[in-house]
Amino acid sequence: MSQPSPVVALTLESTQAVDAPMRLYHHPMSASARRAVMTVLHLGAPVELVEVGNISLPDERAKLLQRNPNGKIPVFEHGDFVLWESYAIMQYLCDLTPGQTLYPATLQARVDVNRWLFWCAQHWSIALGALAWENCMKGMLGMGERDAVVVQRAEVDAVRLGKVLDDHLATRTWLVGEQVTLAEYALAAALGYQEQGRMPLQQFAHLQAWFQRVQALPAWQQTTF
Ligand SMILES: N[C@@H](CCC(=O)N[C@@H](CS)C(=O)NCC(=O)O)C(=O)O
């Protein structure tokens, strides 16, 4: 049986010049945008960071909808190529950056990072995002009362998922391999509102120690608001 081939070599479509301008539309309060911004900063990628205005206002919303039909940030542009979804933006930026180590070039390490990105998108950021919204942002933006049922469900999920993460980190410094990867920025971004969102995760010592390590990284420090 022949060996499976290693990671596929990627090339840009011929219409897309590699040196076309890159822009990332973000807002400092957005956890989803923050993980993409931290990736830009970590890589030192030549991306213009464009802070959007208040996207609940009609004019800003209309502009955002032209770039992303979901009306969400972050949105990334590379020339005439438009990409939304934070995790896809992070991967794209790494794949454009020669010699980077955030998104490994070996198959199992890379798919291990993918595993955590999917876990984050599907589970972690949903539970923590609900707590950030209900316990903090909703009131701040005057968007109504805290929904106790949503909070209770999200707390149960956060504890269940926090244990998975804590157990994984019991014997590791970083989530995948021996160095910082996209997994760190993806998951940690969702913890940005840990205190204000009253996330019930203090009991998880390994998780908290890992979060301290991520918070010490320059890319985190430069996006603290
Ligand atoms: N799955 C998306 C989620 C993006 C998202 O939910 N962004 C929020 C800010 S964190 C947003 O733009 N919300 C505005 C809205 O829903 O109107 C991603 O990872 O990029």
Ligand as a Chemical Component Dictionary entry (heavy atoms), coordinates in Angstrom:
data_LIG
# 
_chem_comp.id                   LIG 
_chem_comp.type                 NON-POLYMER 
_chem_comp.pdbx_formal_charge   0 
_chem_comp.three_letter_code    LIG 
# 
loop_
_chem_comp_atom.comp_id 
_chem_comp_atom.atom_id 
_chem_comp_atom.alt_atom_id 
_chem_comp_atom.type_symbol 
_chem_comp_atom.charge 
_chem_comp_atom.model_Cartn_x 
_chem_comp_atom.model_Cartn_y 
_chem_comp_atom.model_Cartn_z 
_chem_comp_atom.pdbx_ordinal 
LIG N1  N1  N 0 -19.379 32.222 12.759 1  
LIG C1  C1  C 0 -19.051 33.625 12.605 2  
LIG C2  C2  C 0 -19.707 34.408 13.729 3  
LIG C3  C3  C 0 -19.592 35.898 13.499 4  
LIG C4  C4  C 0 -20.404 36.675 14.521 5  
LIG O1  O1  O 0 -21.332 36.149 15.139 6  
LIG N2  N2  N 0 -20.058 37.942 14.658 7  
LIG C5  C5  C 0 -20.812 38.785 15.567 8  
LIG C6  C6  C 0 -19.847 39.574 16.451 9  
LIG S1  S1  S 0 -18.929 38.478 17.512 10 
LIG C7  C7  C 0 -21.631 39.775 14.778 11 
LIG O2  O2  O 0 -21.169 40.312 13.800 12 
LIG N3  N3  N 0 -22.880 40.007 15.211 13 
LIG C8  C8  C 0 -23.721 41.001 14.619 14 
LIG C9  C9  C 0 -25.096 40.505 14.346 15 
LIG O3  O3  O 0 -25.346 39.298 14.481 16 
LIG O4  O4  O 0 -25.930 41.335 14.009 17 
LIG C10 C10 C 0 -17.530 33.797 12.608 18 
LIG O5  O5  O 0 -16.842 32.970 13.237 19 
LIG O6  O6  O 0 -17.036 34.708 11.956 20 
# 
loop_
_chem_comp_bond.comp_id 
_chem_comp_bond.atom_id_1 
_chem_comp_bond.atom_id_2 
_chem_comp_bond.value_order 
_chem_comp_bond.pdbx_ordinal 
LIG N1  C1  SING 1  
LIG C1  C2  SING 2  
LIG C1  C10 SING 3  
LIG C2  C3  SING 4  
LIG C3  C4  SING 5  
LIG C4  O1  DOUB 6  
LIG C4  N2  SING 7  
LIG N2  C5  SING 8  
LIG C5  C6  SING 9  
LIG C5  C7  SING 10 
LIG C6  S1  SING 11 
LIG C7  O2  DOUB 12 
LIG C7  N3  SING 13 
LIG N3  C8  SING 14 
LIG C8  C9  SING 15 
LIG C9  O3  DOUB 16 
LIG C9  O4  SING 17 
LIG C10 O5  DOUB 18 
LIG C10 O6  SING 19 
# 
